[in-house]
Every structure is written in structure tokens, then in C-alpha cells.
Amino acid sequence: MTTTTEPSRARAVLSNEDFKLLQEAVVYYIKAHEDDPISSKYANLHHRLGSAIRR
């Protein structure tokens, strides 16, 4: 007889507080590097972090 076990339930790696801290750090980076072309990627990351917090 073969028994199959279900995989363990996935645990969240980051808490909502972690997302808020990351979002603040990204805002700080964006303000400090406004002229850097890559800052638009950080702005997109900031938006995605905000979306993750609202879930």
C-alpha cells in the first residue's frame, strides 16, 4: 500500500510589516536617485509592494 502525503502548506516569507519597510526603503532610494534611469524600475517595484500590502 502506498500512502501519499500532501505537501505542507506554504508559509509566508515576508510579513505585511516587511513589505511596508521595503516600500519605505524603495521610496528613499527613488528620492535619492531621481535622475538615474533605473529609478523607474524602482517606482514600479514600489507600486507592486503597495499592491502586496493590500492583499
Steps between C-alpha positions, in 0.01 A plus 500: 500500500633841400409803702534841353548798721385842406766768487524729798310823479724781377597755759528867422862605477433870556252663733292807419735701720793377290327623184445841659868523599610401150263753350647776720853400399405509133347848541824618663700356209273659239532844663880469526540382137232693311728564202602136462322328206453184708289691754191426288552130577508586869180701460336189350632291790356755743162463332513119516596506868200723568279252317637215709420683824134542401446127444 
